[in-house]
Amino acid sequence: MPLVPQNVRWLRATCLAAAVLMVAGAAPAASVPATDADRRPGHCARIDTIAVPGAEHQQADCLDELTTAGTVDSGHTDEADWAGLTPKDLATPSGVPGIQIDGYFPDSSTTNTSHGWNHDAQFVIRLPDRWNGGLVIAGSPGVRKQYANDRAFGDWVLARGYAYAATDKGNTGAAFHRDGAAPGDALAEWNSRVTQLAVAARKVTTQRYQRPVSRTLAMGMSNGGYLVRWQLENNPELYDGGVDWEGTLWRTEDPNPLTFLPPTLRAYPIYAAGGPGAGAAHREIVKAGFPAGSEFLWPYHHQYYWDLTQRIYREELDPEYDGATEAGTPFCTPGTPACDADYDYDARPRAVRDAVEKVELTGRIGKPLITFHGTLDVLLPISTTSDTYAEMVRREGRGALHRYYRVEGGTHVDSLFDAFPDRLRPLVPCHRSAVTALERWLDDGRRPPSSRTLPMPDGADPAALLTRCRLSG
């Protein structure tokens, strides 16, 4: 097998941070028409009266621009948080003045260094002057911080008039597993921090606009998509609906990331080396869930995703596997002691399943949910993640609340579209189509198109793919 293709190498600098990621079309966002009710509070009105319930520290700023068109220069976002997640030519909405509140809830861990605070459980809440009555709650993808969704969808929902709140989930970075007293605690904190923020942000939004929130939506990608699922299963009363972008699937049984990554790590070096064993190794990778036709993405994902993801999540859920060694040995050779490529989830003690059980999904959603996932996802393979989750929802009798779209040509991070515009399609426009479909579903009961696979549009150029994703096929 060749090394990482030349047109991928330029992505390494921006996507190295992304390696810990767990990892009818929608028109571009337009400004939300102002109503008298929208105008009444005035620019940054009541900023001095806003208090985030439960926050240990908060800082409120009146900004002329809440989107990344202004927050990059003003220092109210962190580009490193969203590096490698979106296509370079994605248009950035602008023209959204309002209030931004940064702060943190009480927490004992210190992995998040934003603002020099060295304090976890950080959040950002953005309150546009022109408000549509809605609120979006988001958890970060991977083990990133609170600004990770800013470019992928934070800008867009603000431009539509939503208030927006996001959390770092209570711990960040590749050593997130150091947080918590017991295996699984760090992951479980992610869910509690999203709940905490949702409750607080609803109250803050009411303080700002002097009227209750009319709609609360949960949104997120990858680990953030998992958080949407968990919230709609466990706290549906806080939300009106959610959009799940390629959510991670945690369950005590196979499949979960600890069952499909180890066989892939064992097989890939044999496949990449070529020779008589390459065919069998290829079949093992496909059997693990990574589809034939995605081979051009395997070198990059082997180098940046598969090994790191397996080791840090295994350390969180099963630290005893490698004893005193922390998060295993990078790119270990199968057969060496405690090699993560040899990890056998089914053979591990019951305590490991107990740790996974703290964060497992059931499919028992209580509010409308739209899921979409790329068929060429080479970190969370669609056949062993979202396909399985959709079946779980059906088995629980909640299928009427769920729509699931398999997007041909989509992969896990949209930045790879820049390297392979002739083979991939970005998922950002599918998110926008999903949000608008969910809004119609909630507004007047117009149900979205039935669950289906969305084919790659014939003859679409890269510019068109960046703006269109028809859920009707």
ABEGO torsion letter per residue (X at the ends): XBBBBAAAAAAAAAAAAAAABBXXBBBBBBBBBBBAAAAAAEBGBGAAABBBBGBABBBBBBBABABAAAAAAAGABBAAAABGABBAABBBBBGBBEBBBBEBBBBABAABABGGAGBBGBBBBBBBABBAGBBBBBBBBEABBAAAAAAAAAAAAAAAGBBBBBBAGGBBEAAAAABEABBGAAAAAAAAAAAAAAAAAAAAAAAAAGBBBABBBBBEBEAAAAAAAAAAAABAAABAEBBBBGBBBBBABOBBAAAAAAAAAAAAAAAAAEEAAAAAAAAAAAAAGBBBGAAAAAAAAAAAAAAAAAAAAAAAABAAAAEABBGEBBGBBBGBBGBAAABBAAABBAAAAAAAAAABBAGBBABBBBBBBBAABAABBAAABAAAAAAAAAAAGAAAABBBBBBBGBBABAAAAAABAAABBBAAAAAAAAAAAAAAAAAAGBBBBBBBBBBBBBGBBAAAAAABBBAAX
